[in-house]
Amino acid sequence: MSFSTFSLDPRLQDGVRALGFERPTPIQSATIPAALTGQDVLGSAETGTGKTAAYLLPILHRLLAAPMRSHTPRALVLVPTRELALQVAAHAEQLSRRTDVRAVAIFGGAAMAAQTNALRRGADIVIATPGRLLDHAERKNLSFASLQILVLDEADRMLDIGFLPDIQRIIARLPRERQTMLFSATLPPSILNLAAQVTRNAARIQVEKTTTPDAIAQTLFPVPEHLKAQLLQQLLREEEMESVLIFARTKHRADRVAQQLQRAHIRAGVIHGDRSQPQRIAALEDFRRGKSRVLVATDIAARGLDVEGISHVVNYDVPMQPEDYVHRIGRTGRAFAAGAAYTLVTPTDERMVRRIEVVLKQRIERRRLTGIDYSASAYVQPDAAAIRRYVQAHQSKNQKALALQSV
């Protein structure tokens, strides 16, 4: 099957070719025909399967088939993170580059004024995080009167973050007569309940995972907490790791890991919730272009980051849930390519590791690196010369104090 099978607007075919798409992925082959008929869609697909184009192409085709003079929002795409909002907007711009369709990304952490101006200039497609979209809606910066299509992308992630109340408030503002497409990596009861509320007679689309456990070589490295930094740096020097995404548990840890790597002359960027939008974009671009072969991130990057060619994922910290482990390692080995996932495991992590292995239904290989003294104490022996200098300095101060008292 080729994209010409779908009889899309010729201008979109040009965008498809510009992106280098040769043939549809399974999610695209299943979604596009249903979406083109206007039917609601409930899709289960992971990041990296091509689902963004699966819903953007039908949206763009519909907008081009019935053009309007004014650029008012006719399609709304809700996403969990600003990274995904930017990526979907960039995708829309590339696919519609031969048209006058306008796509605007709306997300928190950026100036309201610039987004307000973009909305007032006109937008056919709005890609937004729920909280910031409500801010604009309450300020009457946009109207949903002409809205025809709603997409909930990575709906499970939005529910994990706690966006359900915001999503419900947004849906209450939308026209009832609309097409709704909901996509989620998994379909737990919470997602099925949401789908029942927002879709009608939806086409149920579920594709096979593009990354099987066999496609990703998984390895555990048991290590004491105080030796993690040393082991990570040795891995990066010894292994053939071309493009490495490292996950840390907290923002502070991510910063510290990146700083340690930079001091070791390993180029590394960092991305987390406290980084400004320009800083995040710069770090992502450096990583994509190979200026930095390492990107350190919190779980905000487990979903929504669209970076091709990641050779390795390293869990510097074991995730808090088995599902997060699956999402993290899914950043490598995409589109049927091979990948590798390394996880640094301290003794306190073993319980979670067992839960992960139960979910994966396999035992993960454990390795040790040569050249690391795993028995080394976390206590650093003070330098004897430094101790002597400290004692001499204080003795001198005490002698001077006694001399002053005697005077």
C-alpha positions as CSV (number, residue, x, y, z in Angstrom):
1,M,0.0,0.0,0.0
2,S,1.1,3.6,-0.7
3,F,-0.2,6.9,0.4
4,S,-1.8,7.4,-3.0
5,T,-4.2,4.7,-2.1
6,F,-6.0,7.1,0.3
7,S,-6.8,9.7,-2.5
8,L,-5.6,12.5,-0.3
9,D,-5.5,16.1,-1.6
10,P,-2.5,16.3,-4.1
11,R,-1.0,19.1,-2.0
12,L,-0.8,16.7,1.0
13,Q,0.9,14.1,-1.2
14,D,3.6,16.6,-1.7
15,G,4.0,17.1,2.0
16,V,4.1,13.3,2.5
17,R,7.0,13.0,0.0
18,A,8.8,16.0,1.6
19,L,8.8,14.1,4.9
20,G,10.3,11.0,3.2
21,F,7.3,8.8,3.9
22,E,7.3,5.9,1.4
23,R,4.5,3.7,2.6
24,P,2.0,3.9,5.5
25,T,2.7,2.4,8.8
26,P,0.1,-0.1,10.3
27,I,-1.6,2.6,12.4
28,Q,-1.8,4.9,9.3
29,S,-3.2,2.2,7.1
30,A,-5.9,1.4,9.7
31,T,-6.7,4.9,10.8
32,I,-6.7,7.1,7.7
33,P,-9.5,5.4,5.8
34,A,-11.8,5.4,8.9
35,A,-10.9,9.0,9.7
36,L,-11.5,10.2,6.2
37,T,-15.1,9.0,6.4
38,G,-15.6,11.2,9.5
39,Q,-16.0,8.3,11.9
40,D,-14.8,8.6,15.4
41,V,-11.6,6.6,16.2
42,L,-10.2,4.9,19.3
43,G,-6.6,3.9,18.6
44,S,-4.1,2.1,20.6
45,A,-0.6,2.8,19.4
46,E,2.8,3.7,20.9
47,T,4.9,6.8,20.2
48,G,7.0,6.2,17.1
49,T,4.4,4.3,15.1
50,G,3.4,7.2,12.9
51,K,0.1,8.0,14.6
52,T,0.6,11.8,14.3
53,A,0.4,11.6,10.5
54,A,-2.4,9.1,10.9
55,Y,-4.7,11.8,12.3
56,L,-3.2,14.9,10.8
57,L,-3.6,13.8,7.2
58,P,-7.4,13.2,7.5
59,I,-7.7,16.5,9.3
60,L,-5.8,18.4,6.6
61,H,-7.7,16.7,3.8
62,R,-11.0,17.7,5.4
63,L,-10.0,21.3,5.9
64,L,-8.8,21.6,2.3
65,A,-11.9,20.0,0.9
66,A,-14.1,22.7,2.5
67,P,-11.9,25.8,2.8
68,M,-13.1,28.8,4.8
69,R,-12.2,32.5,4.3
70,S,-11.3,33.1,8.0
71,H,-8.8,31.0,9.8
72,T,-10.9,29.9,12.7
73,P,-10.1,26.8,14.7
74,R,-11.7,23.8,13.0
75,A,-9.5,21.1,14.6
76,L,-8.2,20.8,18.1
77,V,-5.4,18.4,19.2
78,L,-4.9,18.0,22.9
79,V,-1.5,16.7,24.0
80,P,0.1,16.1,27.5
81,T,3.4,18.1,27.0
82,R,4.7,21.2,25.3
83,E,7.4,19.1,23.5
84,L,4.6,17.0,21.8
85,A,2.6,20.2,21.0
86,L,5.6,21.6,19.2
87,Q,6.3,18.4,17.4
88,V,2.7,17.9,16.2
89,A,2.6,21.6,15.0
90,A,5.9,21.1,13.1
91,H,4.5,17.9,11.5
92,A,1.3,19.8,10.5
93,E,3.3,22.6,9.0
94,Q,5.5,20.2,7.0
95,L,2.5,18.2,5.7
96,S,0.6,21.3,4.7
97,R,3.5,23.3,3.4
98,R,1.8,23.7,-0.1
99,T,-1.4,25.0,1.5
100,D,-2.5,28.0,3.5
101,V,-3.6,26.0,6.5
102,R,-2.4,27.5,9.8
103,A,-1.4,25.4,12.8
104,V,-0.6,27.0,16.2
105,A,0.9,25.4,19.2
106,I,-0.4,26.5,22.7
107,F,1.4,25.3,25.8
108,G,2.4,26.4,29.3
109,G,5.8,27.8,30.2
110,A,5.8,30.3,27.3
111,A,4.6,33.9,27.0
112,M,0.8,34.3,26.7
113,A,1.2,37.4,24.6
114,A,2.9,35.6,21.7
115,Q,0.3,32.8,21.7
116,T,-2.5,35.3,21.9
117,N,-1.2,37.2,18.9
118,A,-0.8,33.9,16.9
119,L,-4.5,32.9,17.8
120,R,-5.8,36.3,16.8
121,R,-4.0,36.2,13.4
122,G,-5.9,33.0,12.8
123,A,-5.4,29.3,13.3
124,D,-7.1,26.4,11.5
125,I,-5.6,23.7,13.8
126,V,-4.8,24.4,17.4
127,I,-2.4,22.0,19.1
128,A,-2.5,22.5,22.9
129,T,-1.9,21.3,26.4
130,P,-5.2,21.4,28.3
131,G,-4.3,23.9,31.1
132,R,-2.9,26.6,28.8
133,L,-5.8,26.1,26.3
134,L,-8.3,26.8,29.1
135,D,-6.4,29.9,30.0
136,H,-6.8,31.2,26.5
137,A,-10.5,30.1,26.3
138,E,-11.3,31.9,29.5
139,R,-9.7,35.1,28.1
140,K,-11.8,34.6,25.0
141,N,-8.6,34.5,22.8
142,L,-10.2,31.7,20.7
143,S,-13.7,30.4,19.8
144,F,-14.7,26.8,19.3
145,A,-17.9,27.7,17.3
146,S,-16.4,26.3,14.1
147,L,-14.7,23.3,15.6
148,Q,-15.2,20.0,13.6
149,I,-12.5,17.7,14.9
150,L,-11.1,16.8,18.3
151,V,-8.0,14.7,18.8
152,L,-6.8,13.4,22.2
153,D,-3.2,12.3,21.7
154,E,-1.5,10.2,24.4
155,A,-4.7,10.2,26.4
156,D,-3.3,7.8,29.0
157,R,-0.4,10.2,29.7
158,M,-2.8,13.1,30.0
159,L,-4.8,11.2,32.6
160,D,-1.6,10.2,34.4
161,I,-0.6,13.9,34.7
162,G,-4.0,14.7,36.1
163,F,-5.6,16.5,33.1
164,L,-8.9,14.7,33.2
165,P,-10.8,17.6,34.9
166,D,-9.3,20.1,32.3
167,I,-10.2,17.8,29.5
168,Q,-13.8,17.5,30.7
169,R,-14.0,21.3,31.0
170,I,-12.7,21.7,27.4
171,I,-15.1,19.1,26.0
172,A,-18.0,20.9,27.6
173,R,-17.1,24.0,25.5
174,L,-17.0,22.1,22.2
175,P,-19.8,21.5,19.7
176,R,-21.5,18.1,20.2
177,E,-21.5,17.4,16.5
178,R,-17.8,16.7,15.8
179,Q,-15.4,14.0,14.9
180,T,-13.3,12.7,17.8
181,M,-10.1,10.6,17.6
182,L,-8.6,9.3,20.8
183,F,-5.1,7.7,20.9
184,S,-3.5,5.9,23.8
185,A,-0.5,3.6,24.2
186,T,-2.6,1.4,26.5
187,L,-6.4,1.0,27.0
188,P,-6.9,0.7,30.7
189,P,-10.5,1.1,32.1
190,S,-9.9,4.9,32.7
191,I,-9.2,5.4,29.0
192,L,-12.2,3.3,27.9
193,N,-14.4,5.3,30.3
194,L,-13.1,8.5,28.7
195,A,-13.6,7.2,25.2
196,A,-17.2,6.3,26.1
197,Q,-17.8,9.9,27.1
198,V,-16.3,11.6,24.1
199,T,-16.7,9.2,21.1
200,R,-19.7,7.7,19.3
201,N,-19.5,4.4,17.5
202,A,-15.7,4.7,17.3
203,A,-13.7,2.5,15.0
204,R,-11.5,0.5,17.4
205,I,-7.9,0.4,16.0
206,Q,-5.2,-1.6,17.7
207,V,-1.9,-2.3,16.0
208,E,0.9,-4.6,17.0
209,K,3.8,-3.0,18.9
210,T,6.6,-1.9,16.6
211,T,9.1,-2.7,19.3
212,T,9.1,-6.2,20.8
213,P,11.2,-7.1,23.8
214,D,13.6,-8.9,21.4
215,A,14.2,-5.7,19.4
216,I,15.7,-4.0,22.5
217,A,18.7,-5.5,24.2
218,Q,18.0,-4.9,27.9
219,T,20.7,-5.1,30.5
220,L,20.8,-4.4,34.3
221,F,24.0,-3.1,36.0
222,P,23.8,-3.8,39.7
223,V,25.8,-1.0,41.4
224,P,26.0,0.9,44.7
225,E,24.5,4.3,44.6
226,H,27.8,6.1,45.1
227,L,29.3,4.4,42.1
228,K,26.6,5.2,39.6
229,A,28.4,8.2,38.1
230,Q,31.6,6.3,37.6
231,L,29.8,3.3,36.0
232,L,27.8,5.6,33.7
233,Q,30.9,7.5,32.5
234,Q,32.7,4.2,31.9
235,L,29.8,2.9,29.9
236,L,29.7,6.0,27.7
237,R,33.5,5.6,27.0
238,E,33.6,1.9,26.4
239,E,30.3,1.0,24.7
240,E,29.4,2.1,21.1
241,M,26.7,4.5,22.3
242,E,26.0,7.1,19.5
243,S,22.8,8.7,20.7
244,V,22.0,8.2,24.4
245,L,18.9,9.3,26.3
246,I,19.4,9.1,30.1
247,F,16.5,9.1,32.6
248,A,16.9,10.5,36.1
249,R,14.3,10.5,38.7
250,T,14.2,14.2,39.6
251,K,15.1,17.5,38.1
252,H,17.9,18.0,40.5
253,R,19.3,14.6,39.7
254,A,19.1,15.3,36.0
255,D,21.0,18.5,36.4
256,R,23.7,16.8,38.5
257,V,24.1,13.9,36.1
258,A,24.5,16.3,33.1
259,Q,27.0,18.4,35.1
260,Q,29.1,15.3,36.0
261,L,29.2,14.3,32.4
262,Q,30.2,17.7,31.2
263,R,33.0,17.8,33.8
264,A,34.1,14.4,32.3
265,H,34.3,16.0,28.9
266,I,31.2,14.2,27.6
267,R,28.8,16.6,25.8
268,A,25.4,16.3,27.4
269,G,22.2,18.4,27.4
270,V,19.4,18.3,30.0
271,I,15.7,18.7,29.8
272,H,13.1,18.8,32.5
273,G,10.2,20.9,33.8
274,D,12.3,23.7,35.3
275,R,14.2,24.4,32.1
276,S,12.9,27.4,30.1
277,Q,11.3,26.7,26.7
278,P,14.3,28.1,24.8
279,Q,16.7,25.9,26.9
280,R,14.6,22.8,26.2
281,I,14.4,23.5,22.5
282,A,18.1,24.2,22.3
283,A,18.9,20.9,24.2
284,L,16.6,18.9,21.9
285,E,18.1,20.4,18.7
286,D,21.7,19.8,19.9
287,F,20.7,16.2,20.6
288,R,18.9,15.7,17.3
289,R,21.8,17.2,15.3
290,G,24.5,15.2,17.2
291,K,26.1,18.2,18.8
292,S,25.4,16.4,22.1
293,R,25.4,12.7,22.0
294,V,23.8,12.5,25.4
295,L,20.5,14.0,26.6
296,V,19.6,13.7,30.3
297,A,15.9,13.9,31.1
298,T,13.2,13.3,33.7
299,D,10.1,11.3,32.8
300,I,8.7,14.3,31.0
301,A,10.7,12.9,28.0
302,A,9.4,9.4,28.2
303,R,6.4,10.4,26.1
304,G,6.2,13.1,23.5
305,L,9.8,13.4,22.5
306,D,10.1,12.6,18.8
307,V,13.8,11.9,18.3
308,E,14.8,9.3,15.7
309,G,17.9,7.2,15.9
310,I,18.4,6.9,19.7
311,S,20.8,4.0,20.0
312,H,20.6,3.6,23.8
313,V,18.4,4.5,26.7
314,V,20.0,4.5,30.2
315,N,17.9,4.4,33.3
316,Y,20.2,6.2,35.7
317,D,17.4,5.8,38.2
318,V,15.0,2.9,38.1
319,P,11.5,4.2,37.4
320,M,8.7,4.3,40.0
321,Q,6.4,2.1,38.0
322,P,6.9,-0.8,35.6
323,E,4.8,1.0,32.9
324,D,7.3,3.9,33.1
325,Y,10.1,1.5,32.4
326,V,8.3,0.3,29.2
327,H,7.7,3.8,28.0
328,R,11.3,4.8,28.7
329,I,13.0,2.0,26.9
330,G,10.5,2.5,24.0
331,R,12.5,5.6,23.0
332,T,15.0,3.3,21.4
333,G,14.6,0.5,18.9
334,R,11.8,2.4,17.1
335,A,10.5,1.7,13.6
336,F,11.8,-1.9,13.8
337,A,15.4,-0.7,14.4
338,A,17.6,-2.4,17.1
339,G,18.2,-0.6,20.3
340,A,19.6,-1.1,23.8
341,A,18.4,-0.2,27.3
342,Y,20.7,-0.1,30.3
343,T,19.5,0.2,33.8
344,L,21.6,1.1,36.9
345,V,20.2,-0.9,39.8
346,T,21.0,-0.3,43.5
347,P,20.1,-2.9,46.2
348,T,17.0,-0.8,47.1
349,D,15.8,-1.1,43.5
350,E,15.6,-4.9,43.4
351,R,11.9,-5.0,44.4
352,M,10.9,-2.8,41.5
353,V,13.1,-4.7,39.1
354,R,11.3,-7.9,40.0
355,R,8.0,-6.1,39.2
356,I,9.3,-4.9,35.9
357,E,10.4,-8.5,35.0
358,V,7.0,-9.8,35.9
359,V,5.4,-7.2,33.5
360,L,7.9,-8.1,30.7
361,K,7.5,-11.8,31.4
362,Q,11.3,-12.2,31.2
363,R,14.4,-12.0,33.4
364,I,16.7,-9.2,32.3
365,E,20.4,-9.9,31.9
366,R,22.7,-8.6,34.6
367,R,26.2,-7.4,33.9
368,R,29.2,-6.0,35.7
369,L,31.9,-3.8,34.2
370,T,35.5,-4.6,34.7
371,G,37.6,-1.8,36.1
372,I,35.1,-0.8,38.8
373,D,35.8,-1.6,42.4
374,Y,32.3,-2.5,43.5
375,S,33.4,-2.9,47.1
376,A,34.8,0.7,47.3
377,S,33.4,2.5,50.3
378,A,31.2,5.6,49.9
379,Y,33.4,7.2,52.6
380,V,36.3,9.2,51.1
381,Q,39.5,8.9,53.1
382,P,40.6,12.5,53.9
383,D,44.0,13.5,52.6
384,A,46.6,13.3,55.4
385,A,48.5,16.4,54.2
386,A,45.2,18.4,54.1
387,I,44.5,17.3,57.7
388,R,47.9,18.5,58.9
389,R,47.4,21.9,57.2
390,Y,44.0,22.3,58.8
391,V,45.4,21.4,62.3
392,Q,48.4,23.8,61.9
393,A,46.1,26.6,60.7
394,H,43.8,26.2,63.7
395,Q,46.8,25.9,66.1
396,S,48.2,29.1,64.8
397,K,44.8,30.9,65.2
398,N,44.6,29.6,68.8
399,Q,48.1,30.7,69.6
400,K,47.3,34.2,68.3
401,A,44.1,34.3,70.4
402,L,46.0,33.3,73.5
403,A,48.7,36.0,72.8
404,L,46.0,38.7,72.5
405,Q,44.4,37.6,75.8
406,S,47.7,37.7,77.6
407,V,48.2,41.3,76.5
